């Protein structure tokens, strides 16, 4: 396969070392060729040789998917971005939900519901999470810190995004 990364909005290739959507082309299939198949995985291609000695192009760990992306006030937000931020804040857990809504003046809002570890200062965690999200993503949102085991659990894939704009 020939691997490349592209800008998800324009479809233009992005340089090695920059994040884009992984696109694959099969070089040896004849009956059913795969040509520029968009995987929808966000990743980075690395051209530098590996420390193990391999000179071939490598694909970094997948950072998320473009079909998980939500648009809030002109910003592209990935739930995995929010999750990474929340997991870096000591006292918060990985159990969260994003609630996207639209106000009366047609402005989108993002509310982050996240569970805290037992005996945590919810006010301090809320302020820290709101500031870190603003600094990292550039989006102002409301964070609500909840007690442990408040958010619903599911056996399969957890429902992380609730989009009330479509209701």
VOFIDREN-164608 format. One record per residue (C-alpha): residue number from 1; residue in one letter; chain; x, y negated, z negated. Coordinates in pm, 1 decimal, decimal comma, m for minus. Layout:
BEGIN
NODE    n  res  chain        xx        yy        zz
NODE  NUM    A      A         X         Y         Z
...
% end
This chain:
BEGIN
NODE    n  res  chain        xx        yy        zz
NODE    1    X      A       0,0       0,0       0,0
NODE    2    X      A      99,2    m359,4      58,1
NODE    3    X      A       3,4    m570,8    m243,3
NODE    4    X      A     m53,0    m945,9    m245,2
NODE    5    X      A    m227,0   m1195,9    m469,5
NODE    6    X      A    m463,5   m1461,8    m341,7
NODE    7    X      A    m644,0   m1766,6    m475,3
NODE    8    X      A    m997,8   m1643,9    m559,6
NODE    9    X      A   m1160,2   m1964,9    m432,5
NODE   10    X      A    m978,9   m2016,0    m100,7
NODE   11    X      A    m845,5   m1668,3     m18,1
NODE   12    X      A    m500,6   m1817,1      48,8
NODE   13    X      A    m196,4   m1617,6     m70,8
NODE   14    X      A     m30,5   m1741,8    m391,0
NODE   15    X      A     347,1   m1725,3    m443,8
NODE   16    X      A     502,4   m1442,7    m643,7
NODE   17    X      A     500,0   m1524,7   m1012,9
NODE   18    X      A     164,0   m1707,7    m998,4
NODE   19    X      A    m164,7   m1553,7   m1106,1
NODE   20    X      A    m411,4   m1454,5    m837,8
NODE   21    X      A    m652,8   m1181,1    m733,2
NODE   22    X      A    m489,4    m853,7    m633,4
NODE   23    X      A    m547,0    m761,6    m267,9
NODE   24    X      A    m435,2    m425,5    m124,9
NODE   25    X      A    m375,5    m309,4     232,1
NODE   26    X      A    m312,6      56,0     312,6
NODE   27    X      A     m11,8     109,2     536,2
NODE   28    X      A     m68,2     475,4     628,5
NODE   29    X      A    m442,1     546,2     639,9
NODE   30    X      A    m570,5     589,6     993,2
NODE   31    X      A    m926,6     725,1     977,8
NODE   32    X      A   m1055,8     477,5     719,9
NODE   33    X      A    m802,6     197,5     681,7
NODE   34    X      A    m812,1     m34,8     384,3
NODE   35    X      A    m733,8    m387,2     498,9
NODE   36    X      A    m702,8    m669,6     243,4
NODE   37    X      A    m925,6    m500,5     m14,0
NODE   38    X      A   m1001,5    m742,9    m297,7
NODE   39    X      A    m980,1    m553,3    m624,5
NODE   40    X      A   m1115,9    m852,7    m822,7
NODE   41    X      A    m836,0    m795,0   m1073,9
NODE   42    X      A    m646,6   m1106,8   m1186,9
NODE   43    X      A    m274,3   m1037,2   m1208,7
NODE   44    X      A      73,8   m1158,7   m1116,6
NODE   45    X      A     313,3   m1002,7    m864,2
NODE   46    X      A     680,1   m1003,7    m963,6
NODE   47    X      A     956,1    m982,1    m701,7
NODE   48    X      A    1256,0    m976,0    m936,9
NODE   49    X      A    1418,0    m634,1    m984,3
NODE   50    X      A    1300,5    m437,3   m1285,9
NODE   51    X      A    1529,7    m384,8   m1584,3
NODE   52    X      A    1505,9     m11,9   m1504,2
NODE   53    X      A    1683,2     m77,2   m1172,8
NODE   54    X      A    1385,6     m50,7    m935,5
NODE   55    X      A    1411,6    m316,2    m662,3
NODE   56    X      A    1043,0    m294,7    m566,3
NODE   57    X      A     769,3    m550,4    m622,6
NODE   58    X      A     581,5    m497,7    m948,6
NODE   59    X      A     233,7    m581,6   m1070,5
NODE   60    X      A     199,4    m725,0   m1421,2
NODE   61    X      A     m74,6    m614,1   m1655,0
NODE   62    X      A    m422,4    m705,2   m1529,4
NODE   63    X      A    m539,2   m1023,6   m1707,3
NODE   64    X      A    m910,2    m983,4   m1634,0
NODE   65    X      A   m1153,6    m972,2   m1345,8
NODE   66    X      A   m1293,4   m1245,5   m1127,4
NODE   67    X      A   m1642,9   m1098,2   m1149,2
NODE   68    X      A   m1633,6   m1163,8   m1526,0
NODE   69    X      A   m1570,6   m1532,1   m1458,7
NODE   70    X      A   m1830,4   m1785,6   m1568,8
NODE   71    X      A   m1851,7   m2150,2   m1467,5
NODE   72    X      A   m1903,7   m2405,6   m1743,6
NODE   73    X      A   m1894,4   m2777,1   m1657,3
NODE   74    X      A   m1675,3   m2715,5   m1352,2
NODE   75    X      A   m1426,4   m2494,6   m1538,5
NODE   76    X      A   m1366,6   m2128,5   m1457,3
NODE   77    X      A   m1376,6   m1940,3   m1787,5
NODE   78    X      A   m1283,3   m1576,6   m1830,8
NODE   79    X      A   m1407,9   m1395,0   m2141,5
NODE   80    X      A   m1064,2   m1233,2   m2168,5
NODE   81    X      A    m909,7   m1582,3   m2209,3
NODE   82    X      A   m1138,1   m1658,2   m2501,5
NODE   83    X      A   m1073,2   m1314,9   m2651,0
NODE   84    X      A    m695,1   m1367,6   m2636,5
NODE   85    X      A    m728,4   m1700,9   m2815,7
NODE   86    X      A    m953,7   m1557,8   m3086,1
NODE   87    X      A    m723,1   m1261,6   m3150,2
NODE   88    X      A    m428,4   m1497,2   m3203,9
NODE   89    X      A    m608,1   m1670,7   m3491,6
NODE   90    X      A    m547,9   m1485,0   m3814,5
NODE   91    X      A    m876,2   m1417,8   m3989,2
NODE   92    X      A   m1086,6   m1367,1   m3674,4
NODE   93    X      A   m1171,7   m1033,0   m3516,7
NODE   94    X      A   m1213,9    m922,7   m3156,2
NODE   95    X      A   m1591,8    m903,3   m3197,3
NODE   96    X      A   m1734,1   m1203,8   m3016,3
NODE   97    X      A   m2004,0   m1322,8   m2778,9
NODE   98    X      A   m2014,5   m1620,6   m2544,2
NODE   99    X      A   m2347,6   m1798,1   m2507,5
NODE  100    X      A   m2378,8   m2028,9   m2206,7
NODE  101    X      A   m2678,2   m2261,0   m2202,1
NODE  102    X      A   m2795,8   m2571,0   m2019,6
NODE  103    X      A   m2905,7   m2881,9   m2205,7
NODE  104    X      A   m3191,0   m3109,3   m2106,5
NODE  105    X      A   m2955,8   m3338,4   m1910,5
NODE  106    X      A   m2834,9   m3037,5   m1706,8
NODE  107    X      A   m2502,4   m3013,3   m1890,3
NODE  108    X      A   m2371,7   m2664,0   m1954,4
NODE  109    X      A   m2268,3   m2573,1   m2307,1
NODE  110    X      A   m2056,0   m2287,3   m2434,0
NODE  111    X      A   m2102,2   m2143,2   m2779,6
NODE  112    X      A   m1855,8   m1884,7   m2908,7
NODE  113    X      A   m1990,7   m1648,9   m3173,6
NODE  114    X      A   m1708,1   m1461,8   m3348,2
NODE  115    X      A   m1684,6   m1242,4   m3655,1
NODE  116    X      A   m1433,3   m1320,0   m3928,8
NODE  117    X      A   m1248,1   m1080,9   m4150,8
NODE  118    X      A   m1385,6   m1045,2   m4505,1
NODE  119    X      A   m1303,2   m1326,4   m4749,5
NODE  120    X      A   m1201,2   m1575,4   m4476,6
NODE  121    X      A   m1259,7   m1950,0   m4479,4
NODE  122    X      A   m1520,9   m1986,1   m4202,1
NODE  123    X      A   m1490,2   m2365,0   m4177,1
NODE  124    X      A   m1113,8   m2354,3   m4134,6
NODE  125    X      A   m1139,6   m2074,3   m3876,3
NODE  126    X      A   m1407,6   m2263,1   m3680,5
NODE  127    X      A   m1196,8   m2579,4   m3658,6
NODE  128    X      A    m884,7   m2382,8   m3561,0
NODE  129    X      A   m1070,8   m2187,0   m3290,3
NODE  130    X      A   m1235,6   m2497,5   m3141,1
NODE  131    X      A    m902,6   m2684,3   m3130,4
NODE  132    X      A    m711,4   m2391,3   m2980,1
NODE  133    X      A    m974,3   m2330,8   m2709,7
NODE  134    X      A    m972,9   m2703,4   m2623,4
NODE  135    X      A    m589,9   m2711,0   m2604,5
NODE  136    X      A    m558,8   m2388,6   m2406,3
NODE  137    X      A    m850,8   m2400,7   m2162,7
NODE  138    X      A    m940,0   m2769,1   m2176,7
NODE  139    X      A   m1303,2   m2703,3   m2260,3
NODE  140    X      A   m1488,0   m2832,9   m2564,7
NODE  141    X      A   m1712,3   m2565,9   m2711,6
NODE  142    X      A   m1895,0   m2488,3   m3032,5
NODE  143    X      A   m1753,9   m2198,8   m3235,1
NODE  144    X      A   m1973,4   m2022,9   m3489,0
NODE  145    X      A   m1784,2   m1799,6   m3730,3
NODE  146    X      A   m1993,7   m1511,0   m3858,4
NODE  147    X      A   m1956,7   m1255,5   m4134,7
NODE  148    X      A   m1820,8    m910,3   m4041,6
NODE  149    X      A   m2055,8    m665,9   m3863,2
NODE  150    X      A   m2316,3    m928,3   m3764,7
NODE  151    X      A   m2284,0    m907,9   m3385,3
NODE  152    X      A   m2444,4    m609,7   m3211,2
NODE  153    X      A   m2228,5    m310,4   m3124,6
NODE  154    X      A   m2272,9     m91,9   m2818,9
NODE  155    X      A   m2149,2     253,1   m2728,2
NODE  156    X      A   m2051,0     152,2   m2375,9
NODE  157    X      A   m1916,1    m177,9   m2253,9
NODE  158    X      A   m1996,9    m456,9   m2498,2
NODE  159    X      A   m2222,1    m739,4   m2374,4
NODE  160    X      A   m1987,2   m1034,8   m2426,3
NODE  161    X      A   m2160,0   m1305,4   m2219,8
NODE  162    X      A   m2517,0   m1423,4   m2263,9
NODE  163    X      A   m2604,6   m1668,4   m1988,7
NODE  164    X      A   m2925,2   m1851,3   m2075,1
NODE  165    X      A   m2901,4   m2079,8   m1771,3
NODE  166    X      A   m3063,9   m1813,7   m1553,9
NODE  167    X      A   m3359,5   m1747,7   m1786,4
% end
